[in-house]
Amino acid sequence: MLQKSLNPDTIEAGCDEAGRGSLAGPVCAAAVIMPADYSNALLNDSKKMTSHNRNIVRQEIEKFAVDFAVIFIDSHKIDEINILKASILGMHKALDELRIRPQHILIDGNRFYPYKDIPFTCIVRGDGKFVSIAAASVLAKTYRDERMLQLHNKCNKYGWDKNKGYPTEKHRKAIMEHGITPYHRRSFQLMNSQTVLSFKNNT
């Protein structure tokens, strides 16, 4: 059972990101303020939900949320400032987009930079503990998955419709065979030694 808030009677915004470990594409961050009495039996850490249920819950979140915002930080910015800073930048920008100013921020994970003068709490695996963070998790995941499908239509050799840019063996082999795209994160280890050896042995 997800907790509805950390501080009752406080306007809390939950923040989470998706795509941090991907080799390609943006990182996506979301900030969500949910009604104090909101509950949904399907809502959970987005990684533990089926794609079908995530999309159902996303529609509910967008319908019932007091406020929400979703932001993309592209691969070029990730390479420029690193993925941790890019993830936190995305959360800050999502908070910037909220029409309602939260009184407290709940962050999934253990790292965050202060946002204005608003107090915050970092919660490890918070997307499986609090409604607002779980909601942010669902929005970040579903919006990013959609973006990766769009990018797959532009660069269809890397299997982004299935792997969403994450480092699967197929993705790494496609990089070996076709090179990198403008959407790949050049600061990441795009190929590992096993993939290189396997590619050489089969060519």
HELIX and SHEET records of a PDB file:
HELIX    1   1 SER A   46  LYS A   48  5                                   3    
HELIX    2   2 SER A   51  PHE A   64  1                                  14    
HELIX    3   3 SER A   75  ILE A   81  1                                   7    
HELIX    4   4 ILE A   83  GLU A   97  1                                  15    
HELIX    5   5 GLY A  126  GLY A  128  5                                   3    
HELIX    6   6 VAL A  131  LYS A  154  1                                  24    
HELIX    7   7 TRP A  160  ASN A  163  1                                   4    
HELIX    8   8 GLU A  169  HIS A  178  1                                  10    
HELIX    9   9 SER A  193  ASN A  201  1                                   9    
SHEET    1   A 5 ASP A  67  ILE A  73  0                                        
SHEET    2   A 5 VAL A  27  ILE A  33 -1                                        
SHEET    3   A 5 GLU A  12  ALA A  18 -1                                        
SHEET    4   A 5 HIS A 104  ASP A 108  1                                        
SHEET    5   A 5 PHE A 120  ILE A 123  1                                        
END                                                                             
